[in-house]
Amino acid sequence: MKFQELLIAAVQRAEIPLRFEPGAEEAVAKPVTEVLRAWISAHLPEHAESDFDAGRRALAVQLMAELDGAADLPE
């Protein structure tokens, strides 16, 4: 499952008045994804100078790939 699918499903279950308009779910999901991307980017170390930083960087890169739809969510 992709992150976007998970997010769109959550939006579809929400009581959003515009949810019957074409593209409404995507319109709501986009700013949420942008906030998550900015939040994860803020925790992305520029250089992995230690094993801890390397782990943080690897996790942030994986989460960004999931946000972008380039990777599936872990099962």
C-alpha positions in Angstrom: 0.0 0.0 0.0 1.2 3.5 -0.8 1.1 6.4 1.7 -1.1 8.4 -0.7 -3.7 5.6 -0.8 -3.7 5.4 3.0 -4.2 9.2 3.3 -6.9 9.3 0.6 -8.8 6.5 2.3 -8.6 8.5 5.6 -9.9 11.6 3.8 -12.7 9.7 2.2 -13.9 8.5 5.7 -13.9 12.0 7.0 -16.9 14.2 7.0 -15.8 16.7 4.4 -18.5 18.6 2.6 -16.6 18.7 -0.6 -15.8 15.0 -0.7 -18.2 14.3 -3.5 -16.5 16.8 -5.8 -14.0 15.3 -8.2 -10.5 15.6 -6.8 -11.6 16.8 -3.4 -9.7 14.0 -1.6 -6.5 14.8 -3.4 -7.0 18.5 -2.7 -7.2 17.8 1.0 -4.4 15.3 1.0 -1.9 17.6 -0.8 -1.3 20.1 2.0 -1.1 17.3 4.6 1.6 15.6 2.5 3.4 18.9 2.2 3.4 19.5 5.9 4.7 15.9 6.5 7.4 16.4 3.9 8.6 19.7 5.6 8.5 18.0 9.0 10.5 15.0 7.9 13.0 17.3 6.0 13.6 19.3 9.2 14.9 16.1 10.8 17.0 15.0 7.9 20.7 15.4 8.8 22.8 16.8 6.0 25.7 14.5 6.8 25.8 11.1 8.5 28.7 11.7 10.8 27.7 8.9 13.2 25.8 5.6 13.0 22.9 7.4 14.8 22.8 10.1 12.1 23.1 7.5 9.4 20.1 5.7 10.8 18.1 9.0 11.1 19.0 9.9 7.5 18.0 6.4 6.2 14.7 6.6 8.0 14.0 10.1 6.7 14.9 9.1 3.2 12.6 6.0 3.4 9.7 8.2 4.8 10.2 10.7 2.0 10.1 7.9 -0.6 6.8 6.7 0.9 5.3 10.2 0.9 6.3 10.6 -2.8 4.8 7.2 -3.7 8.2 5.8 -4.8 8.0 3.1 -2.0 5.3 1.0 -0.5 4.5 1.3 3.2 6.0 -1.6 5.2 3.6 -4.4 6.0 
